[in-house]
Amino acid sequence: MEYALVIYHDEAGELSPAEIDEDPRHRAWLDEVRRRGAFAGGQRLRPGRAGRTVRSRAGDALVCDGPFVEAREQVGGFVLLRCADLDEATELAALHPFAELGVIEVRPVWTR
């Protein structure tokens, strides 16, 4: 089954993709996920201020720059895993270095 790890963190202490790639804890986590054959994809997201939020109401699009949430932690990226069950996905999420810096939401992916 596939699970999405949605990674939330405080953008104030944001690391560059190069810094994350060089972090030995992150490399070790990715090596473990790959060793288990669980890695199915994922991407780091640019900061929320670089994006927009879109809502459609009564046929009108309401577009706002940046995130429209009152929270320090923003979605910073996601990882897609193929795991035997939710327990294995949760175990791998707990090992992720960003679990110490923010929050990782583990969600099953709808499949057809």
MDAnalysis code that builds the backbone (N, CA, C; Angstrom):
import MDAnalysis as mda
import numpy as np

u = mda.Universe.empty(336, n_residues=112, atom_resindex=np.repeat(np.arange(112), 3), trajectory=True)
u.add_TopologyAttr("name", ["N", "CA", "C"] * 112)
u.add_TopologyAttr("resid", np.arange(1, 113))
u.add_TopologyAttr("resname", ["MET", "GLU", "TYR", "ALA", "LEU", "VAL", "ILE", "TYR", "HIS", "ASP", "GLU", "ALA", "GLY", "GLU", "LEU", "SER", "PRO", "ALA", "GLU", "ILE", "ASP", "GLU", "ASP", "PRO", "ARG", "HIS", "ARG", "ALA", "TRP", "LEU", "ASP", "GLU", "VAL", "ARG", "ARG", "ARG", "GLY", "ALA", "PHE", "ALA", "GLY", "GLY", "GLN", "ARG", "LEU", "ARG", "PRO", "GLY", "ARG", "ALA", "GLY", "ARG", "THR", "VAL", "ARG", "SER", "ARG", "ALA", "GLY", "ASP", "ALA", "LEU", "VAL", "CYS", "ASP", "GLY", "PRO", "PHE", "VAL", "GLU", "ALA", "ARG", "GLU", "GLN", "VAL", "GLY", "GLY", "PHE", "VAL", "LEU", "LEU", "ARG", "CYS", "ALA", "ASP", "LEU", "ASP", "GLU", "ALA", "THR", "GLU", "LEU", "ALA", "ALA", "LEU", "HIS", "PRO", "PHE", "ALA", "GLU", "LEU", "GLY", "VAL", "ILE", "GLU", "VAL", "ARG", "PRO", "VAL", "TRP", "THR", "ARG"])
u.atoms.positions = np.array([
    [0.841, -1.177, 0.000],
    [0.000, 0.000, 0.000],
    [0.883, 1.236, 0.000],
    [0.389, 2.321, -0.582],
    [1.157, 3.560, -0.624],
    [0.713, 4.518, 0.481],
    [1.699, 5.219, 1.032],
    [1.468, 6.191, 2.093],
    [2.220, 7.472, 1.751],
    [1.575, 8.602, 1.988],
    [2.218, 9.896, 1.810],
    [2.674, 10.393, 3.168],
    [3.931, 10.778, 3.249],
    [4.434, 11.471, 4.423],
    [4.401, 12.948, 4.063],
    [3.516, 13.692, 4.692],
    [3.404, 15.126, 4.443],
    [4.209, 15.821, 5.536],
    [5.241, 16.533, 5.135],
    [6.208, 17.088, 6.080],
    [5.914, 18.561, 6.325],
    [5.659, 18.884, 7.589],
    [5.411, 20.261, 8.016],
    [6.609, 20.718, 8.847],
    [7.063, 21.942, 8.586],
    [8.148, 22.477, 9.406],
    [8.077, 23.992, 9.422],
    [8.825, 24.578, 10.317],
    [8.893, 26.030, 10.454],
    [9.819, 26.558, 9.369],
    [9.274, 27.362, 8.463],
    [10.078, 27.870, 7.358],
    [11.153, 28.846, 7.800],
    [11.071, 29.347, 9.018],
    [12.076, 30.298, 9.510],
    [13.458, 29.648, 9.578],
    [13.511, 28.374, 9.868],
    [14.791, 27.660, 9.961],
    [15.033, 26.769, 8.762],
    [14.575, 27.221, 7.610],
    [14.600, 26.398, 6.411],
    [16.016, 26.077, 5.947],
    [16.201, 24.826, 5.569],
    [17.457, 24.369, 5.007],
    [17.331, 24.309, 3.496],
    [18.422, 24.547, 2.807],
    [18.404, 24.444, 1.345],
    [18.385, 22.969, 0.953],
    [17.958, 22.660, -0.268],
    [18.015, 21.269, -0.726],
    [19.432, 20.688, -0.629],
    [20.448, 21.497, -0.914],
    [21.832, 21.014, -0.819],
    [22.190, 20.665, 0.625],
    [21.749, 21.504, 1.578],
    [22.024, 21.223, 2.996],
    [21.349, 19.932, 3.440],
    [20.134, 19.717, 2.963],
    [19.428, 18.480, 3.310],
    [20.146, 17.281, 2.702],
    [20.556, 17.400, 1.435],
    [21.263, 16.302, 0.774],
    [22.569, 15.958, 1.474],
    [23.214, 16.945, 2.086],
    [24.490, 16.731, 2.769],
    [24.319, 16.248, 4.211],
    [23.119, 16.327, 4.741],
    [22.868, 15.933, 6.133],
    [22.987, 14.413, 6.262],
    [23.937, 13.928, 7.057],
    [24.117, 12.480, 7.180],
    [22.881, 11.762, 7.745],
    [22.108, 12.448, 8.597],
    [20.892, 11.814, 9.132],
    [19.862, 11.622, 8.028],
    [19.742, 12.609, 7.151],
    [18.791, 12.493, 6.045],
    [19.243, 11.409, 5.065],
    [20.534, 11.380, 4.758],
    [21.053, 10.335, 3.858],
    [20.825, 8.955, 4.449],
    [21.057, 8.811, 5.757],
    [20.851, 7.508, 6.410],
    [19.380, 7.102, 6.349],
    [18.470, 8.066, 6.558],
    [17.041, 7.758, 6.481],
    [16.676, 7.293, 5.076],
    [17.128, 8.018, 4.065],
    [16.816, 7.661, 2.688],
    [17.428, 6.312, 2.316],
    [18.633, 6.031, 2.795],
    [19.252, 4.719, 2.554],
    [18.402, 3.606, 3.155],
    [17.873, 3.814, 4.373],
    [17.039, 2.801, 5.037],
    [15.741, 2.581, 4.265],
    [15.117, 3.666, 3.838],
    [13.865, 3.554, 3.080],
    [14.111, 2.809, 1.770],
    [15.198, 3.133, 1.102],
    [15.528, 2.441, -0.160],
    [15.902, 0.986, 0.091],
    [16.623, 0.709, 1.177],
    [16.995, -0.670, 1.512],
    [15.750, -1.537, 1.667],
    [14.704, -0.952, 2.244],
    [13.447, -1.687, 2.431],
    [12.603, -1.736, 1.156],
    [13.024, -1.031, 0.132],
    [12.256, -0.989, -1.111],
    [10.981, -0.176, -0.980],
    [10.961, 0.770, -0.044],
    [9.743, 1.525, 0.255],
    [9.668, 2.863, -0.467],
    [10.789, 3.364, -0.995],
    [10.774, 4.701, -1.600],
    [10.042, 4.666, -2.934],
    [9.008, 5.504, -3.057],
    [8.234, 5.581, -4.301],
    [8.264, 6.985, -4.896],
    [8.905, 7.938, -4.228],
    [9.016, 9.289, -4.763],
    [8.886, 10.329, -3.675],
    [8.950, 11.571, -4.096],
    [8.809, 12.675, -3.156],
    [9.536, 13.897, -3.668],
    [9.182, 15.022, -3.115],
    [9.811, 16.275, -3.506],
    [9.791, 17.259, -2.355],
    [10.789, 18.094, -2.321],
    [10.833, 19.232, -1.417],
    [10.049, 20.343, -2.082],
    [9.323, 21.108, -1.315],
    [8.561, 22.233, -1.851],
    [9.271, 23.545, -1.538],
    [9.142, 24.503, -2.419],
    [9.660, 25.843, -2.138],
    [8.802, 26.450, -1.026],
    [9.273, 27.502, -0.368],
    [8.514, 28.097, 0.740],
    [7.109, 28.521, 0.328],
    [6.199, 28.524, 1.282],
    [4.818, 28.893, 1.030],
    [4.669, 30.268, 0.415],
    [5.568, 31.184, 0.757],
    [5.488, 32.539, 0.221],
    [5.715, 32.569, -1.292],
    [6.255, 31.495, -1.863],
    [6.498, 31.431, -3.304],
    [5.265, 30.935, -4.065],
    [4.255, 30.473, -3.339],
    [3.087, 29.908, -3.989],
    [1.839, 30.754, -3.827],
    [0.721, 30.155, -4.125],
    [-0.587, 30.808, -4.010],
    [-1.591, 29.811, -3.471],
    [-2.648, 30.350, -2.896],
    [-3.796, 29.526, -2.535],
    [-4.948, 29.909, -3.460],
    [-5.732, 28.928, -3.832],
    [-6.851, 29.149, -4.747],
    [-8.104, 28.521, -4.156],
    [-9.166, 29.299, -4.139],
    [-10.478, 28.812, -3.714],
    [-11.478, 29.244, -4.772],
    [-12.409, 28.380, -5.099],
    [-13.499, 28.747, -6.020],
    [-14.784, 28.814, -5.228],
    [-15.459, 29.944, -5.313],
    [-16.720, 30.147, -4.616],
    [-17.717, 30.759, -5.591],
    [-18.810, 30.094, -5.781],
    [-19.877, 30.590, -6.657],
    [-19.346, 30.979, -8.035],
    [-18.423, 30.183, -8.561],
    [-17.889, 30.423, -9.892],
    [-16.764, 31.437, -9.957],
    [-16.406, 32.059, -8.828],
    [-15.322, 33.037, -8.805],
    [-14.087, 32.423, -8.147],
    [-12.934, 32.684, -8.741],
    [-11.674, 32.212, -8.162],
    [-11.142, 33.273, -7.215],
    [-10.834, 32.871, -5.994],
    [-10.228, 33.749, -5.003],
    [-8.771, 33.305, -4.870],
    [-7.849, 34.132, -5.322],
    [-6.433, 33.786, -5.355],
    [-5.678, 34.682, -4.382],
    [-4.876, 34.076, -3.521],
    [-4.058, 34.812, -2.555],
    [-2.605, 34.390, -2.713],
    [-1.694, 35.343, -2.627],
    [-0.274, 35.011, -2.650],
    [0.122, 34.386, -1.326],
    [1.026, 33.426, -1.402],
    [1.556, 32.788, -0.210],
    [0.523, 31.961, 0.523],
    [0.940, 31.366, 1.612],
    [0.007, 30.522, 2.364],
    [-1.046, 31.370, 3.071],
    [-2.214, 30.836, 3.183],
    [-3.302, 31.540, 3.857],
    [-3.645, 30.796, 5.141],
    [-2.627, 30.462, 5.897],
    [-2.833, 29.785, 7.169],
    [-2.104, 30.574, 8.247],
    [-2.662, 30.582, 9.408],
    [-2.053, 31.272, 10.546],
    [-1.296, 30.246, 11.374],
    [-0.177, 29.789, 10.850],
    [0.621, 28.781, 11.548],
    [2.088, 28.970, 11.201],
    [2.944, 28.640, 12.127],
    [4.385, 28.689, 11.846],
    [4.785, 27.564, 10.910],
    [4.219, 26.385, 11.145],
    [4.611, 25.226, 10.353],
    [3.835, 25.191, 9.044],
    [4.556, 25.036, 7.960],
    [3.981, 24.974, 6.630],
    [4.380, 23.640, 5.993],
    [3.654, 23.233, 4.968],
    [4.029, 22.025, 4.244],
    [5.341, 22.313, 3.534],
    [6.341, 21.495, 3.816],
    [7.660, 21.695, 3.230],
    [8.019, 20.671, 2.183],
    [7.243, 19.592, 2.127],
    [7.524, 18.555, 1.144],
    [6.713, 17.313, 1.427],
    [6.944, 16.297, 0.619],
    [6.245, 15.036, 0.804],
    [7.121, 13.899, 0.322],
    [6.874, 12.731, 0.869],
    [7.533, 11.505, 0.444],
    [6.446, 10.477, 0.225],
    [6.557, 9.731, -0.841],
    [5.607, 8.666, -1.121],
    [6.311, 7.343, -0.848],
    [5.709, 6.549, 0.028],
    [6.288, 5.255, 0.414],
    [5.367, 4.111, 0.027],
    [5.959, 2.975, -0.260],
    [5.212, 1.724, -0.423],
    [5.589, 0.844, 0.751],
    [4.620, 0.648, 1.639],
    [4.864, -0.106, 2.871],
    [3.824, -1.205, 3.025],
    [4.148, -2.179, 3.861],
    [3.222, -3.276, 4.118],
    [1.954, -2.786, 4.801],
    [2.106, -1.780, 5.691],
    [0.946, -1.295, 6.435],
    [1.255, 0.069, 7.055],
    [0.247, 0.628, 7.708],
    [0.387, 1.943, 8.331],
    [1.460, 1.937, 9.418],
    [1.615, 0.819, 10.109],
    [2.630, 0.748, 11.163],
    [4.040, 0.919, 10.599],
    [4.332, 0.281, 9.461],
    [5.662, 0.423, 8.860],
    [5.872, 1.859, 8.377],
    [4.856, 2.449, 7.750],
    [4.968, 3.835, 7.290],
    [5.197, 4.777, 8.470],
    [4.521, 4.531, 9.580],
    [4.689, 5.349, 10.784],
    [6.094, 5.191, 11.353],
    [6.592, 3.977, 11.339],
    [7.948, 3.708, 11.827],
    [8.974, 4.489, 10.999],
    [8.820, 4.467, 9.677],
    [9.751, 5.200, 8.822],
    [9.606, 6.706, 9.006],
    [8.388, 7.183, 9.208],
    [8.180, 8.617, 9.459],
    [8.884, 9.044, 10.745],
    [8.831, 8.222, 11.763],
    [9.465, 8.549, 13.047],
    [10.984, 8.621, 12.920],
    [11.547, 7.919, 11.953],
    [12.995, 7.941, 11.736],
    [13.448, 9.136, 10.895],
    [12.519, 9.798, 10.219],
    [12.862, 10.920, 9.343],
    [13.412, 12.076, 10.175],
    [14.517, 12.686, 9.753],
    [15.099, 13.794, 10.530],
    [14.140, 14.952, 10.773],
    [13.219, 15.213, 9.855],
    [12.296, 16.326, 10.045],
    [11.246, 16.033, 11.110],
    [11.125, 14.793, 11.552],
    [10.221, 14.484, 12.655],
    [10.698, 15.180, 13.938],
    [11.993, 15.474, 14.018],
    [12.551, 16.190, 15.172],
    [12.367, 17.696, 15.049],
    [12.141, 18.195, 13.843],
    [12.061, 19.636, 13.602],
    [10.633, 20.141, 13.461],
    [9.732, 19.262, 13.061],
    [8.360, 19.678, 12.791],
    [7.401, 18.525, 13.019],
    [6.522, 18.322, 12.062],
    [5.497, 17.280, 12.156],
    [5.457, 16.536, 10.829],
    [5.276, 15.231, 10.894],
    [5.086, 14.448, 9.685],
    [3.741, 13.748, 9.789],
    [2.876, 14.053, 8.849],
    [1.563, 13.420, 8.784],
    [1.670, 12.199, 7.861],
    [1.208, 11.061, 8.318],
    [1.241, 9.829, 7.527],
    [-0.178, 9.531, 7.079],
    [-0.373, 9.474, 5.744],
    [-1.717, 9.254, 5.222],
    [-1.717, 8.203, 4.136],
    [-2.649, 7.254, 4.225],
    [-2.795, 6.289, 3.140],
    [-3.232, 6.996, 1.866],
    [-2.755, 6.507, 0.742],
    [-3.101, 7.071, -0.569],
    [-4.218, 6.232, -1.157],
    [-5.231, 6.919, -1.695],
    [-6.313, 6.204, -2.369],
    [-5.738, 5.530, -3.610],
    [-6.054, 4.285, -3.800],
    [-5.662, 3.582, -5.025],
    [-6.909, 2.984, -5.639],
    [-6.876, 2.818, -6.913],
    [-8.042, 2.270, -7.636],
    [-7.854, 0.816, -7.902],
])
